[in-house]
Amino acid sequence: MNVLAFSASNSRKSINKLLVTYASSLLEHYTVEVLDINDYEMPIYSSDLEEMHGIPNAASRFLNKIAEADALLISFAEHNGNYTVAFKNLFDWASRKNMEVYQSKPIVLLSTSPGPGGASSVLRLATESAHFFKGNVLAFLSIPSFYDNFDLEKGELTNLELLSQLKAAVATIENK
Ligand SMILES: Cc1cc2nc3c(=O)[nH]c(=O)nc-3n(C[C@H](O)[C@H](O)[C@H](O)COP(=O)(O)O)c2cc1C
């Protein structure tokens, strides 16, 4: 059984990547692949480009990664209350190949930001729209004030209440 984990951010220093990597380490019975969306970079979606050149191969490679996984663990970065452009672009291209981007996979959705909101706006957006793309949301959790609650040196969550919520969210994958 394997889980595909990724941060919906193209930042090389992504705090959502730190979070999702840590969250995936809490899975005991799954192997985890942490994907980097930078490996699926494509031009900004345009219907003109699609008509002229078709859908870039990276969209299919991304969809294949999802197809191979038994479950998904995604942590969303928030830019102005919304998805990062990098993730939205990847998602838009992928949806042109297959509207059912999440392919009926069970998903745990996370988010974090340095502020007290914890990227909860984009998390809500991702959670509420997942079913349109055949995502089966098992759990979702926002981690606020990332730098106050996560030890960068140890690479782990230090806030015990949030840790227990994260463990419960991740456990939904093992208990499904
Ligand atoms: C253009 C831009 C817009 C942002 N908008 C928000 C926002 O709406 N809410 C929020 O909590 N943080 C916002 N941030 C701060 C991000 O949460 C912060 O950069 C975080 O590190 C992004 O996650 P990542 O490190 O995983 O890429 C914004 C940052 C940028 C560059």
The ligand as a Tripos MOL2 file, in Angstrom:
@<TRIPOS>MOLECULE
LIG
   31    33     1     0     0
SMALL
NO_CHARGES

@<TRIPOS>ATOM
      1 C1          1.5330   36.1070   -3.0540 C.3       1 LIG1
      2 C2          1.3740   35.5520   -1.6520 C.ar      1 LIG1
      3 C3          0.1340   35.5490   -1.0850 C.ar      1 LIG1
      4 C4         -0.0570   35.0200    0.1870 C.ar      1 LIG1
      5 N1         -1.3170   34.9570    0.7010 N.ar      1 LIG1
      6 C5         -1.5170   34.3360    1.8750 C.ar      1 LIG1
      7 C6         -2.8420   34.1170    2.3460 C.ar      1 LIG1
      8 O1         -3.8250   34.4870    1.7340 O.2       1 LIG1
      9 N2         -3.0090   33.4730    3.5390 N.ar      1 LIG1
     10 C7         -1.9240   33.0160    4.2530 C.ar      1 LIG1
     11 O2         -2.1440   32.4190    5.3080 O.2       1 LIG1
     12 N3         -0.6600   33.1960    3.8230 N.ar      1 LIG1
     13 C8         -0.4320   33.8260    2.6500 C.ar      1 LIG1
     14 N4          0.8480   33.9860    2.1740 N.ar      1 LIG1
     15 C9          1.9780   33.5160    2.9790 C.3       1 LIG1
     16 C10         2.1790   32.0180    2.7550 C.3       1 LIG1
     17 O3          1.3380   31.3140    3.6410 O.3       1 LIG1
     18 C11         3.6400   31.6520    3.0140 C.3       1 LIG1
     19 O4          4.4420   32.2060    1.9930 O.3       1 LIG1
     20 C12         3.8580   30.1590    3.0780 C.3       1 LIG1
     21 O5          5.2280   29.9070    3.3380 O.3       1 LIG1
     22 C13         3.4040   29.4700    1.7920 C.3       1 LIG1
     23 O6          3.5010   28.0850    1.9250 O.3       1 LIG1
     24 P1          4.7210   27.2540    1.3040 P.3       1 LIG1
     25 O7          5.9630   27.6750    2.1050 O.co2     1 LIG1
     26 O8          4.3600   25.8370    1.5360 O.co2     1 LIG1
     27 O9          4.8650   27.6540   -0.1350 O.co2     1 LIG1
     28 C14         1.0480   34.5200    0.9150 C.ar      1 LIG1
     29 C15         2.3290   34.5470    0.3170 C.ar      1 LIG1
     30 C16         2.4860   35.0460   -0.9520 C.ar      1 LIG1
     31 C17         3.8630   35.0350   -1.5900 C.3       1 LIG1
@<TRIPOS>BOND
     1     1     2 1
     2     2     3 ar
     3     2    30 ar
     4     3     4 ar
     5     4     5 ar
     6     4    28 ar
     7     5     6 ar
     8     6     7 ar
     9     6    13 1
    10     7     8 2
    11     7     9 ar
    12     9    10 ar
    13    10    11 2
    14    10    12 ar
    15    12    13 ar
    16    13    14 ar
    17    14    15 1
    18    14    28 ar
    19    15    16 1
    20    16    17 1
    21    16    18 1
    22    18    19 1
    23    18    20 1
    24    20    21 1
    25    20    22 1
    26    22    23 1
    27    23    24 1
    28    24    25 2
    29    24    26 1
    30    24    27 1
    31    28    29 ar
    32    29    30 ar
    33    30    31 1
@<TRIPOS>SUBSTRUCTURE
     1 LIG1         1 GROUP 0 **** ****
